[in-house]
């Protein structure tokens, strides 16, 4: 039996719609429009539901691209886009590529000064910006257009009466520069080509079945490589619908998931932990006996799914999933950080196909995905086709820095040869900076970041992320950061410290439930009890020996990862 790849259909369009190994992003979009012109493309609730079909979307993209081409930019010029998730953002992004230029997506949560820093570092000549920062940025750049009707030069009103000359981008041309840092100093911009994005998009489908009938939910910021590829580009590659979520507010998220009948829900560990915590809390509220019974049924459901490849959970727990607005969800995908295996397991037990992946901005970003039909709970997935991966200088457990080659690996950092040389070996392997190991079936297991490693008194290497994962299902803890602290200057050995920000909401609810006032000492005692509980399950050299209770939350990125370098 011939194994047909998900991208085999492209052969029907080779020679007519594209000529390279892979289509460019504009060529890919045109192929999708040829296949599914009248299917819904972009949808937003603002406040009523508004949807553009693929045909409508292409017309708007071409209109804006024609306008951009009339502005006399040179081929490959950099044009930036920053703003909340919206159809306008997506159309600006694609129009820039359709006009033969390079897009610079910028985190809209950065300060004005940080955005200006990236505009300068990227040599951007023009900017699409939302209403919030339009006035602050419009005078600092040659051309400034708005993503909002409330400001002048609104994107949908940009027109050119003639037909401007467009020299289409080629497969190896630069599609986007993604900046991995927007802080002061010189930010690093990963240079990603059309081939990087499109190859990664289709190769990921070897481990993930997606269809034109799927509905993707763009909740996380779309400028981020993970959402850009796994939500935005994946959706338009197959003719699926893309719903733009604009608020990280639980009630709004649940409402949109249900109304849009979302089937593909992508998020980060923090989001999935909170959703699961809400489900478990609702079950526990029904009493100890009900909770015990459902726990047993979940275990049975998970066993059947794992062993017999049948998914009974959707029927068994339909009412629970419906109440959580997850009934229409076909697949959840977690990225942006490791998820605790216990969380991964519970979603699968409830009947939701849960997928973990791994990648970096510099790799477009997906390198591994857990196949739904052959997932491993403790792994971040199986290596994608055409990805070469090896472990550099593995220790006796096979752990070491992960290095990769493949069509999705970036060209380098924009105008930063020194930083580029640092991350590539002399024979062209990209060094991820992550530590992990591979099993015999090419599944990857992450241990942590090489730069975060803690060296204990006994000379053991401890990876803080592994310890942090053990706390993911404790609702009493809002944030945790594990790090080393110096035990012996001469030996340079470290102890293990946990910096914990307690969940004010959890302790407030506990106080109301018990009709009492929660004191600082009560919080400390509860946190210490949890740490003792986790320590009992860890290896002796991994155990936390110092607890610091934080009074203020730790600073986080837009994908809800703690900024480790900012912790004093």
C-alpha positions as CSV (number, residue, x, y, z in Angstrom):
1,X,0.0,0.0,0.0
2,X,1.4,3.4,-1.0
3,X,1.9,5.9,1.7
4,X,0.4,9.1,0.4
5,X,1.7,12.2,2.1
6,X,-0.7,15.1,3.1
7,X,1.1,17.4,0.6
8,X,0.9,15.0,-2.4
9,X,-2.0,17.1,-3.9
10,X,0.6,19.9,-4.6
11,X,1.7,17.9,-7.6
12,X,-1.6,18.8,-9.3
13,X,-0.5,22.5,-9.2
14,X,3.2,22.1,-10.0
15,X,4.0,23.9,-13.2
16,X,0.8,26.0,-13.1
17,X,0.8,27.6,-9.7
18,X,4.4,27.0,-8.6
19,X,7.7,25.7,-10.0
20,X,10.0,25.2,-6.9
21,X,10.3,22.3,-4.5
22,X,7.7,24.0,-2.4
23,X,5.3,26.8,-3.2
24,X,5.9,30.3,-1.7
25,X,3.3,31.5,0.8
26,X,1.4,33.6,-1.9
27,X,1.5,30.5,-4.2
28,X,0.2,28.3,-1.4
29,X,-2.6,30.7,-0.7
30,X,-3.6,30.9,-4.4
31,X,-3.7,27.1,-4.5
32,X,-6.0,27.0,-1.5
33,X,-8.3,29.6,-3.1
34,X,-8.4,27.5,-6.3
35,X,-9.4,24.5,-4.2
36,X,-11.9,26.1,-1.7
37,X,-12.9,29.6,-3.0
38,X,-16.1,29.8,-1.0
39,X,-15.1,28.3,2.2
40,X,-14.8,30.6,5.3
41,X,-11.3,32.0,5.7
42,X,-11.1,34.6,8.4
43,X,-13.7,35.1,11.2
44,X,-13.9,37.6,14.0
45,X,-16.5,38.3,16.8
46,X,-16.4,42.1,17.2
47,X,-19.0,42.0,18.6
48,X,-21.0,40.2,15.9
49,X,-19.6,37.5,13.8
50,X,-18.0,38.6,10.5
51,X,-16.5,36.2,8.1
52,X,-14.5,36.5,4.9
53,X,-14.4,33.7,2.3
54,X,-11.1,32.6,0.7
55,X,-12.2,34.4,-2.5
56,X,-13.0,37.6,-0.5
57,X,-9.7,37.4,1.3
58,X,-7.7,37.0,-1.8
59,X,-9.4,40.1,-3.4
60,X,-8.4,42.2,-0.4
61,X,-4.9,40.8,-0.3
62,X,-4.4,41.6,-4.0
63,X,-5.8,45.1,-3.5
64,X,-3.4,46.0,-0.7
65,X,-0.5,44.2,-2.4
66,X,-1.1,46.3,-5.6
67,X,-1.1,49.5,-3.4
68,X,2.1,48.5,-1.7
69,X,3.8,47.7,-5.0
70,X,2.8,51.2,-6.2
71,X,4.8,52.9,-3.4
72,X,8.1,52.3,-5.1
73,X,9.8,50.1,-2.5
74,X,12.6,48.0,-3.7
75,X,12.1,44.2,-4.0
76,X,12.6,42.5,-0.6
77,X,12.0,45.8,1.4
78,X,11.0,45.3,5.0
79,X,7.4,46.2,6.1
80,X,6.4,45.7,9.7
81,X,3.0,44.8,11.2
82,X,2.0,45.1,14.9
83,X,-1.4,44.8,16.5
84,X,-3.9,42.5,18.1
85,X,-5.0,39.4,16.3
86,X,-7.4,40.3,13.5
87,X,-8.3,39.7,9.8
88,X,-6.6,43.0,9.1
89,X,-3.4,41.8,10.6
90,X,-3.4,38.6,8.6
91,X,-4.3,40.5,5.3
92,X,-1.4,43.0,5.9
93,X,1.0,40.1,6.5
94,X,0.0,38.3,3.3
95,X,-0.3,41.5,1.2
96,X,3.3,42.3,2.1
97,X,4.4,38.9,0.8
98,X,2.2,39.1,-2.3
99,X,3.9,42.4,-3.2
100,X,7.3,40.7,-3.1
101,X,8.4,42.3,0.2
102,X,9.5,40.9,3.6
103,X,7.2,41.1,6.6
104,X,8.5,42.0,10.1
105,X,5.8,40.9,12.7
106,X,6.3,42.7,16.0
107,X,4.8,41.9,19.4
108,X,2.1,44.4,20.0
109,X,2.6,44.2,23.8
110,X,6.1,45.8,23.6
111,X,6.5,49.4,24.6
112,X,6.7,52.1,21.9
113,X,10.4,52.4,22.4
114,X,10.9,48.7,22.0
115,X,8.9,48.6,18.8
116,X,10.9,51.5,17.5
117,X,14.1,49.6,18.3
118,X,12.9,46.6,16.2
119,X,11.8,48.9,13.4
120,X,15.3,50.3,13.3
121,X,17.1,47.0,13.6
122,X,15.0,45.5,10.8
123,X,15.4,48.4,8.4
124,X,11.6,48.6,8.1
125,X,10.4,51.3,5.7
126,X,6.7,51.0,6.5
127,X,4.4,49.9,9.3
128,X,0.9,48.5,9.7
129,X,-0.2,49.3,13.3
130,X,-3.4,49.1,15.3
131,X,-5.3,51.9,16.9
132,X,-3.6,51.7,20.2
133,X,-0.1,52.7,19.0
134,X,-0.9,54.4,15.7
135,X,-0.4,58.0,17.0
136,X,2.8,57.1,18.9
137,X,4.5,55.5,15.9
138,X,3.1,57.2,12.8
139,X,5.7,60.1,12.8
140,X,8.7,57.8,13.3
141,X,8.5,55.9,10.1
142,X,8.3,56.7,6.4
143,X,4.9,55.1,5.8
144,X,2.3,54.2,8.4
145,X,-1.0,52.5,7.8
146,X,-3.8,51.6,10.2
147,X,-5.3,48.2,11.0
148,X,-8.3,50.0,12.6
149,X,-11.1,52.0,11.0
150,X,-10.7,54.5,13.7
151,X,-7.5,55.9,12.3
152,X,-6.5,57.3,8.9
153,X,-5.0,55.2,6.1
154,X,-7.1,52.1,7.1
155,X,-5.8,49.0,5.4
156,X,-9.1,48.1,3.5
157,X,-9.2,51.6,2.0
158,X,-5.6,51.4,0.5
159,X,-6.1,51.3,-3.2
160,X,-4.1,52.1,-6.4
161,X,-6.1,52.7,-9.6
162,X,-3.5,51.2,-12.0
163,X,-1.8,47.8,-12.0
164,X,1.6,48.1,-10.2
165,X,4.5,45.9,-11.3
166,X,5.1,43.1,-8.8
167,X,8.1,40.8,-9.0
168,X,6.9,37.7,-7.1
169,X,9.0,36.2,-4.3
170,X,10.9,33.0,-4.9
171,X,11.1,30.0,-2.7
172,X,14.5,31.0,-1.1
173,X,13.6,34.7,-0.7
174,X,13.2,36.1,2.8
175,X,9.5,35.9,3.9
176,X,9.8,37.2,7.4
177,X,12.2,38.4,10.1
178,X,11.0,37.3,13.5
179,X,12.6,39.0,16.5
180,X,13.3,36.8,19.5
181,X,13.7,39.7,21.8
182,X,12.2,43.2,21.8
183,X,14.2,44.5,24.8
184,X,16.7,47.3,24.7
185,X,20.0,46.7,22.9
186,X,20.3,45.0,19.6
187,X,17.4,42.5,19.2
188,X,18.1,39.3,17.2
189,X,16.0,38.7,14.1
190,X,15.6,35.2,12.7
191,X,15.5,35.3,8.9
192,X,12.9,32.8,7.6
193,X,12.3,32.1,4.0
194,X,9.2,31.1,2.1
195,X,10.7,27.6,1.9
196,X,11.2,27.5,5.7
197,X,7.6,28.3,6.5
198,X,5.9,26.2,3.7
199,X,8.0,23.1,4.1
200,X,7.5,23.2,7.9
201,X,3.7,23.7,7.5
202,X,3.3,20.6,5.2
203,X,5.9,18.4,6.9
204,X,4.1,18.9,10.2
205,X,1.0,17.4,8.7
206,X,2.8,14.0,8.5
207,X,2.2,13.9,12.3
208,X,-1.0,15.8,12.4
209,X,-4.2,15.3,10.3
210,X,-5.9,18.6,9.5
211,X,-8.8,19.3,7.0
212,X,-10.6,22.1,5.2
213,X,-13.5,21.5,7.6
214,X,-11.4,22.4,10.7
215,X,-11.9,25.6,12.6
216,X,-8.7,27.0,14.1
217,X,-8.7,29.5,17.0
218,X,-6.0,32.2,17.0
219,X,-5.9,33.2,20.6
220,X,-2.2,33.5,21.3
221,X,-0.4,36.5,19.6
222,X,-0.1,35.7,15.9
223,X,3.3,37.5,15.6
224,X,4.8,34.6,17.6
225,X,6.3,31.8,15.4
226,X,4.2,29.1,17.1
227,X,0.8,30.7,16.4
228,X,2.0,32.1,13.0
229,X,2.8,28.6,11.7
230,X,0.7,26.2,13.7
231,X,-2.5,28.3,13.5
232,X,-2.3,30.9,10.7
233,X,-0.2,29.2,8.0
234,X,-1.5,25.7,8.8
235,X,-5.1,26.9,8.5
236,X,-4.7,28.6,5.1
237,X,-2.7,25.7,3.7
238,X,-5.7,23.4,3.8
239,X,-8.6,25.8,3.4
240,X,-9.7,25.7,7.1
241,X,-11.4,28.6,8.9
242,X,-9.4,30.8,11.2
243,X,-11.2,32.5,14.1
244,X,-9.3,35.4,15.7
245,X,-9.6,35.6,19.5
246,X,-8.7,39.1,20.8
247,X,-9.0,38.8,24.5
248,X,-7.2,36.4,26.9
249,X,-10.4,36.5,29.1
250,X,-11.8,33.1,30.0
251,X,-15.5,33.9,29.5
252,X,-14.8,35.4,26.1
253,X,-12.6,32.4,25.1
254,X,-15.2,29.9,26.1
255,X,-18.0,31.8,24.4
256,X,-16.0,32.0,21.1
257,X,-14.9,28.3,21.3
258,X,-18.6,27.3,21.5
259,X,-20.1,29.8,19.0
260,X,-17.4,29.2,16.4
261,X,-17.5,25.4,16.9
262,X,-13.7,25.4,17.1
263,X,-12.0,22.1,16.3
264,X,-8.3,23.0,16.6
265,X,-7.4,24.7,19.9
266,X,-3.8,25.7,20.3
267,X,-2.4,27.1,23.5
268,X,0.5,27.2,26.0
269,X,0.8,25.2,29.2
270,X,-0.6,27.9,31.4
271,X,-3.8,28.2,29.4
272,X,-4.4,24.4,29.3
273,X,-3.6,24.1,33.0
274,X,-6.2,26.7,33.8
275,X,-8.9,25.1,31.6
276,X,-8.2,21.7,33.1
277,X,-8.2,23.0,36.7
278,X,-11.7,24.5,36.0
279,X,-13.0,21.1,34.7
280,X,-11.5,19.2,37.7
281,X,-12.9,21.8,40.1
282,X,-16.4,21.4,38.6
283,X,-16.2,17.6,39.0
284,X,-15.0,17.9,42.6
285,X,-17.9,20.2,43.4
286,X,-20.2,17.2,42.8
287,X,-18.8,15.4,45.8
288,X,-16.2,12.9,46.7
289,X,-18.1,9.9,45.3
290,X,-18.8,11.4,41.9
291,X,-15.2,12.7,41.6
292,X,-13.9,9.2,42.5
293,X,-16.2,7.5,40.0
294,X,-15.3,10.0,37.2
295,X,-11.6,9.5,38.0
296,X,-11.9,5.8,37.5
297,X,-13.9,6.2,34.3
298,X,-11.2,8.6,33.0
299,X,-8.5,6.0,33.7
300,X,-10.5,3.4,31.8
301,X,-11.1,5.7,28.9
302,X,-7.4,6.6,28.7
303,X,-6.5,2.9,28.8
304,X,-8.9,2.0,26.0
305,X,-7.6,4.9,23.9
306,X,-4.0,4.1,24.4
307,X,-4.2,0.3,23.9
308,X,-7.1,-0.2,21.4
309,X,-6.7,3.2,19.5
310,X,-10.4,3.9,20.1
311,X,-11.6,7.2,21.7
312,X,-14.6,6.6,24.1
313,X,-14.0,9.8,26.1
314,X,-16.0,12.1,23.9
315,X,-19.2,10.1,24.5
316,X,-18.4,9.2,28.1
317,X,-17.7,12.8,29.2
318,X,-19.7,14.8,26.6
319,X,-21.6,16.8,29.2
320,X,-18.4,17.8,31.0
321,X,-16.8,18.8,27.8
322,X,-19.9,20.7,26.7
323,X,-20.0,22.7,29.9
324,X,-16.3,23.5,29.5
325,X,-17.0,24.7,25.8
326,X,-14.7,21.9,24.5
327,X,-17.2,19.5,23.0
328,X,-16.4,20.6,19.4
329,X,-12.6,20.4,19.9
330,X,-11.0,17.7,17.8
331,X,-7.4,18.4,18.7
332,X,-5.6,20.5,21.3
333,X,-2.0,21.4,20.6
334,X,0.3,22.6,23.3
335,X,3.5,24.5,22.5
336,X,5.7,27.3,23.8
337,X,6.9,25.2,26.7
338,X,6.7,21.7,28.2
339,X,3.4,20.4,29.6
340,X,3.3,18.1,32.6
341,X,2.6,14.5,31.5
342,X,-0.3,14.4,34.0
343,X,-2.1,17.2,32.2
344,X,-1.5,15.6,28.8
345,X,-2.9,12.3,30.1
346,X,-6.1,13.9,31.6
347,X,-7.1,15.6,28.4
348,X,-6.6,12.4,26.4
349,X,-8.7,10.5,29.1
350,X,-11.5,13.1,28.6
351,X,-11.6,12.2,24.9
352,X,-9.7,15.2,23.4
353,X,-6.8,14.3,21.2
354,X,-4.0,16.3,22.8
355,X,-0.8,16.9,20.9
356,X,2.5,18.3,22.1
357,X,5.1,19.7,19.9
358,X,8.6,21.2,20.0
359,X,10.4,23.9,18.0
360,X,12.0,27.3,18.1
361,X,11.5,30.6,16.3
362,X,14.7,29.8,14.4
363,X,13.2,26.6,13.0
364,X,9.9,28.1,11.7
365,X,9.2,26.6,14.4
366,X,8.0,23.0,14.4
367,X,10.5,20.2,14.7
368,X,8.5,17.4,16.5
369,X,4.8,16.6,17.0
370,X,3.2,13.8,18.9
371,X,1.1,11.8,16.4
372,X,-2.5,11.4,17.8
373,X,-2.5,7.7,17.0
374,X,0.9,7.0,18.6
375,X,1.4,9.6,21.3
376,X,3.9,9.3,24.2
377,X,2.8,11.2,27.2
378,X,6.3,12.2,28.4
379,X,7.6,13.1,24.9
380,X,7.3,16.4,23.0
381,X,6.8,14.4,19.8
382,X,8.2,12.5,17.0
383,X,10.7,14.1,14.6
384,X,9.1,15.4,11.4
385,X,10.1,14.1,8.0
386,X,13.2,15.8,6.5
387,X,14.3,16.9,10.0
388,X,17.7,15.6,11.0
389,X,18.3,15.7,14.8
390,X,21.3,14.7,16.9
391,X,22.4,15.1,20.6
392,X,25.7,16.9,21.0
393,X,28.1,15.4,23.6
394,X,25.5,13.2,25.3
395,X,26.0,12.2,28.9
396,X,25.7,8.6,30.2
397,X,21.9,9.0,30.1
398,X,22.0,10.1,26.5
399,X,21.1,13.7,27.4
400,X,22.8,16.7,25.7
401,X,22.2,19.7,23.6
402,X,19.7,19.2,20.7
403,X,21.1,20.1,17.2
404,X,19.1,20.0,14.0
405,X,19.2,20.4,10.2
406,X,16.3,20.6,7.8
407,X,14.4,22.8,5.3
408,X,12.7,24.8,8.1
409,X,16.0,26.0,9.7
410,X,16.5,29.8,9.4
411,X,19.1,31.4,7.2
412,X,20.6,33.2,10.2
413,X,20.1,36.3,12.3
414,X,19.5,39.6,10.3
415,X,22.8,41.6,10.1
416,X,24.3,39.7,13.0
417,X,27.0,37.3,11.7
418,X,28.5,36.9,15.2
419,X,25.2,35.6,16.7
420,X,24.6,33.4,13.7
421,X,28.1,31.8,14.0
422,X,27.3,31.1,17.7
423,X,24.3,28.9,17.0
424,X,25.6,26.9,14.0
425,X,28.3,24.3,14.1
426,X,31.1,24.3,11.5
427,X,29.3,21.6,9.6
428,X,25.9,23.4,9.5
429,X,23.9,22.0,12.5
430,X,21.7,24.5,14.3
431,X,22.3,24.3,18.1
432,X,18.9,24.8,19.9
433,X,20.3,25.6,23.3
434,X,17.8,22.9,24.7
435,X,18.8,19.7,26.4
436,X,17.1,16.5,25.7
437,X,17.4,12.9,24.4
438,X,15.9,10.7,21.7
439,X,14.4,7.2,22.0
440,X,14.8,4.4,19.4
441,X,11.6,5.5,17.6
442,X,12.8,9.1,17.1
443,X,10.6,10.6,19.8
444,X,12.2,13.6,21.6
445,X,12.2,14.1,25.4
446,X,13.1,17.6,26.7
447,X,15.0,18.1,29.9
448,X,15.5,21.9,29.9
449,X,17.5,24.8,28.6
450,X,21.3,24.3,28.7
451,X,21.8,27.8,30.2
452,X,19.4,27.1,33.1
453,X,21.1,23.9,34.3
454,X,21.8,23.7,38.1
455,X,25.0,21.9,39.2
456,X,24.4,20.3,42.6
457,X,26.8,19.6,45.4
458,X,27.2,16.0,44.2
459,X,28.0,17.2,40.7
460,X,24.6,16.3,39.3
461,X,22.9,18.3,36.6
462,X,19.4,19.4,37.4
463,X,17.1,21.1,34.9
464,X,14.6,23.5,36.6
465,X,11.9,23.0,34.0
466,X,11.6,19.3,35.0
467,X,10.9,20.3,38.6
468,X,8.5,23.2,37.6
469,X,6.4,20.7,35.6
470,X,5.7,18.8,38.8
471,X,3.7,21.8,40.1
472,X,1.5,22.4,37.1
473,X,-1.7,20.9,38.6
474,X,-1.5,22.7,42.0
475,X,-4.1,25.5,41.7
476,X,-2.7,27.2,44.8
477,X,0.4,28.2,42.8
478,X,0.0,30.9,40.2
479,X,3.7,30.9,39.1
480,X,6.8,29.0,40.0
481,X,10.4,29.5,39.0
482,X,13.1,27.0,40.0
483,X,16.7,28.1,40.0
484,X,20.1,27.4,41.6
485,X,21.5,29.3,44.6
486,X,25.2,29.2,45.6
487,X,26.0,26.7,48.4
488,X,29.8,26.6,48.0
489,X,31.7,29.4,46.2
490,X,34.9,27.3,46.1
491,X,33.2,24.2,44.7
492,X,30.7,26.3,42.7
493,X,27.9,23.9,43.8
494,X,24.3,25.0,43.9
495,X,21.2,24.2,46.0
496,X,17.7,24.4,44.5
497,X,15.4,27.3,45.2
498,X,11.7,27.6,44.3
499,X,10.4,31.2,43.8
500,X,6.6,30.9,44.2
501,X,3.9,33.4,43.6
502,X,0.7,32.0,45.3
503,X,-2.7,32.2,43.6
504,X,-4.5,35.0,45.4
505,X,-7.8,33.8,43.8
506,X,-7.4,30.3,45.2
507,X,-6.7,31.4,48.7
508,X,-9.5,34.0,48.6
509,X,-12.0,31.4,47.5
510,X,-10.7,29.0,50.3
511,X,-11.2,31.7,52.9
512,X,-14.9,32.3,51.7
513,X,-15.5,28.5,51.6
514,X,-14.3,28.1,55.2
515,X,-15.6,31.4,56.6
516,X,-12.2,32.5,57.8
517,X,-9.4,35.0,57.1
518,X,-6.3,33.6,55.4
519,X,-3.0,34.8,57.0
520,X,0.4,34.9,55.4
521,X,1.5,32.1,57.7
522,X,-1.4,29.9,56.3
523,X,-0.2,30.6,52.7
524,X,3.4,29.7,53.6
525,X,2.3,26.5,55.4
526,X,0.2,25.4,52.4
527,X,3.0,26.2,49.9
528,X,5.5,24.3,52.1
529,X,3.2,21.3,52.3
530,X,3.0,21.3,48.4
531,X,6.7,21.5,48.1
532,X,7.2,18.7,50.5
533,X,4.7,16.6,48.6
534,X,6.5,17.2,45.3
535,X,10.0,16.7,46.9
536,X,8.9,13.2,48.0
537,X,8.4,12.2,44.4
538,X,11.7,13.7,43.1
539,X,15.1,12.2,43.1
540,X,17.2,13.2,46.2
541,X,19.5,15.5,44.2
542,X,16.5,17.3,42.5
543,X,14.8,18.3,45.8
544,X,14.0,21.9,46.6
545,X,15.9,23.1,49.7
546,X,14.9,26.8,49.7
547,X,11.4,28.4,49.2
548,X,10.9,32.1,48.5
549,X,7.3,33.3,48.6
550,X,6.9,36.2,46.2
551,X,4.6,39.1,46.9
552,X,4.4,40.3,43.2
553,X,3.9,38.2,40.1
554,X,6.9,37.4,37.8
555,X,7.1,39.2,34.5
556,X,5.9,37.0,31.6
557,X,6.2,37.0,27.8
558,X,3.1,37.2,25.6
559,X,3.1,33.4,25.3
560,X,2.9,33.2,29.1
561,X,6.5,32.1,29.8
562,X,8.3,33.6,32.8
563,X,11.2,35.9,31.9
564,X,13.9,34.2,33.9
565,X,16.5,36.9,33.5
566,X,14.2,39.5,35.2
567,X,14.0,37.6,38.5
568,X,16.1,39.1,41.2
